[in-house]
């Protein structure tokens, strides 16, 4: 599909993107696109691993970052400061 794109076509596409989004937004767009692709690949890999071997499934990053208990979350909402020893 993209095999027929040459240097002139790519330059036109890049020029249009520069005009539409501006020079300041292009790095942000590229960064967010890269993060999205990385997260998608990671989720596909996690899903594939959990299907192949359910006992050895790796927890997702959301499960790792989740608080240990709901009481801890409730305390943080009430305004209690987080302990430094955690």
ZATOR-201369 format. One record per residue: x negated, y, z of N, C-alpha, C in turn; residue in three letters. Coordinates in pm, whole numbers. Each point is the difference from the previous one (the first is absolute). Example, Ala and Ser with C-alpha at 12.3 -4.5 7.8 and 13.67 -1.06 7.14 Angstrom:
<titors>
[[-1319; -569; 780]; [89; 119; 0]; [-90; 120; 0]; ALA];
[[35; 105; -72]; [-82; 119; 6]; [77; 109; 73]; SER];
</titors>
This chain:
<titors>
[[-82; -118; 0]; [82; 118; 0]; [-87; 126; 0]; UNK];
[[-97; 6; 91]; [-86; 117; 7]; [-130; -20; -78]; UNK];
[[-12; -110; -68]; [-122; -30; -74]; [-24; 92; -118]; UNK];
[[105; 64; -50]; [-13; 86; -116]; [-30; 146; 36]; UNK];
[[-11; 31; 129]; [-30; 137; 41]; [-149; 28; -18]; UNK];
[[-29; 107; -69]; [-138; 40; -20]; [-35; 120; 86]; UNK];
[[-120; 53; -21]; [-47; 116; 76]; [89; 122; -23]; UNK];
[[39; 33; -124]; [85; 118; -18]; [135; -10; 71]; UNK];
[[61; -118; -2]; [128; -19; 67]; [-13; 14; 150]; UNK];
[[-107; -57; 57]; [-23; 12; 144]; [-24; 145; 41]; UNK];
[[-72; 75; -83]; [-25; 141; 30]; [130; 81; -2]; UNK];
[[88; -30; -95]; [129; 68; -5]; [83; -32; 124]; UNK];
[[3; -127; 41]; [76; -40; 119]; [-57; 68; 125]; UNK];
[[-133; 2; 13]; [-62; 63; 116]; [24; 151; -1]; UNK];
[[-1; 62; -117]; [28; 143; -10]; [142; 33; 41]; UNK];
[[95; -82; -45]; [140; 21; 39]; [19; -18; 151]; UNK];
[[-65; -100; 58]; [10; -21; 144]; [-58; 119; 75]; UNK];
[[-109; 55; -49]; [-61; 118; 63]; [93; 120; -8]; UNK];
[[65; 19; -114]; [94; 112; -14]; [124; -17; 87]; UNK];
[[49; -122; 9]; [124; -24; 76]; [-24; 8; 150]; UNK];
[[-103; -68; 50]; [-19; -10; 144]; [-98; 102; 56]; UNK];
[[-93; 48; -78]; [-99; 95; 49]; [-123; -71; 53]; UNK];
[[-108; 76; 9]; [-129; -58; 39]; [-2; -41; 147]; UNK];
[[75; 68; 86]; [-2; -33; 143]; [79; -125; 32]; UNK];
[[105; -28; -77]; [86; -114; 30]; [-50; -132; -58]; UNK];
[[-80; 3; -104]; [-44; -124; -64]; [-77; -92; 95]; UNK];
[[-95; 49; 81]; [-67; -92; 94]; [95; -58; 104]; UNK];
[[96; 79; 45]; [99; -50; 96]; [85; -110; -62]; UNK];
[[41; 21; -123]; [81; -99; -70]; [-79; -129; -22]; UNK];
[[-125; 14; -41]; [-85; -118; -19]; [-23; -76; 128]; UNK];
[[-21; 73; 109]; [-23; -64; 129]; [124; -75; 47]; UNK];
[[116; 64; -9]; [122; -66; 44]; [34; -120; -90]; UNK];
[[-28; 11; -128]; [22; -113; -90]; [-92; -116; 36]; UNK];
[[-125; 29; 30]; [-95; -105; 41]; [41; -67; 129]; UNK];
[[46; 79; 98]; [46; -57; 127]; [122; -89; -21]; UNK];
[[90; 44; -86]; [120; -79; -29]; [-34; -133; -65]; UNK];
[[-91; 4; -95]; [-42; -123; -68]; [-69; -94; 98]; UNK];
[[-87; 56; 87]; [-69; -81; 100]; [98; -66; 97]; UNK];
[[100; 76; 46]; [101; -54; 91]; [83; -108; -68]; UNK];
[[33; 21; -127]; [77; -99; -75]; [-78; -130; -14]; UNK];
[[-128; 10; -36]; [-83; -120; -13]; [-13; -72; 134]; UNK];
[[-15; 76; 107]; [-13; -59; 133]; [128; -75; 39]; UNK];
[[116; 60; -28]; [125; -66; 35]; [23; -125; -84]; UNK];
[[-39; 5; -126]; [12; -119; -86]; [-91; -111; 53]; UNK];
[[-122; 37; 40]; [-94; -99; 53]; [52; -60; 130]; UNK];
[[55; 84; 89]; [55; -50; 126]; [118; -94; -25]; UNK];
[[86; 37; -94]; [115; -84; -31]; [-45; -133; -59]; UNK];
[[-100; 4; -88]; [-51; -123; -61]; [-60; -91; 108]; UNK];
[[-76; 59; 92]; [-60; -79; 108]; [107; -60; 91]; UNK];
[[106; 75; 29]; [103; -52; 89]; [81; -110; -68]; UNK];
[[13; 5; -131]; [71; -105; -73]; [-86; -126; -7]; UNK];
[[-129; 15; -27]; [-89; -115; -13]; [-23; -70; 134]; UNK];
[[-20; 77; 106]; [-27; -59; 130]; [69; 85; 108]; UNK];
[[124; -33; 33]; [76; 83; 96]; [-63; 6; 139]; UNK];
[[-76; -102; 39]; [-61; 0; 134]; [-116; 99; 9]; UNK];
[[-65; 29; -109]; [-117; 87; -1]; [31; 139; -55]; UNK];
[[126; 40; 2]; [40; 129; -57]; [-65; 114; 78]; UNK];
[[-53; 95; -73]; [-63; 117; 60]; [108; 104; 25]; UNK];
[[6; 59; 121]; [101; 102; 25]; [-27; 125; -83]; UNK];
[[105; 65; -41]; [-16; 121; -80]; [-52; 113; 88]; UNK];
[[-44; 107; -62]; [-54; 113; 75]; [107; 64; 85]; UNK];
[[126; -7; -41]; [107; 57; 81]; [18; -78; 129]; UNK];
[[-15; -133; -5]; [13; -81; 120]; [-117; 24; 95]; UNK];
[[-118; 23; -53]; [-117; 24; 85]; [12; 135; 70]; UNK];
[[49; 102; -71]; [11; 134; 56]; [120; 18; 92]; UNK];
[[91; -97; 2]; [120; 14; 82]; [-36; -2; 148]; UNK];
[[74; 73; 84]; [-27; 0; 143]; [23; -138; 62]; UNK];
[[-68; -25; 111]; [7; -130; 63]; [140; -31; 52]; UNK];
[[71; 99; 48]; [135; -24; 50]; [86; 123; -24]; UNK];
[[128; -20; 11]; [93; 112; -19]; [-9; 97; 117]; UNK];
[[-34; -50; 120]; [-14; 87; 115]; [-110; 103; -22]; UNK];
[[-108; -41; -63]; [-111; 90; -29]; [46; 112; -93]; UNK];
[[81; -37; -98]; [51; 100; -94]; [93; 97; 72]; UNK];
[[85; -52; 87]; [93; 86; 73]; [-76; 97; 90]; UNK];
[[-106; -46; 65]; [-79; 88; 87]; [-63; 113; -79]; UNK];
[[-49; -31; -120]; [-63; 104; -82]; [102; 102; -46]; UNK];
[[122; -44; -24]; [104; 94; -42]; [37; 93; 114]; UNK];
[[-6; -49; 126]; [36; 81; 115]; [-105; 106; 30]; UNK];
[[-115; -8; -62]; [-101; 101; 19]; [-112; -42; 94]; UNK];
[[-1; -127; 40]; [-107; -47; 87]; [-129; -8; -83]; UNK];
[[-110; 58; 50]; [-124; -2; -78]; [-57; -141; -13]; UNK];
[[-66; -23; -110]; [-62; -129; -25]; [-124; -16; 88]; UNK];
[[-17; -118; 58]; [-115; -27; 84]; [-126; -13; -85]; UNK];
[[-111; 49; 50]; [-125; -8; -73]; [-56; -141; -8]; UNK];
[[41; -88; 93]; [-56; -134; 3]; [63; -92; -105]; UNK];
[[104; 45; -69]; [67; -86; -102]; [-83; -18; -122]; UNK];
</titors>
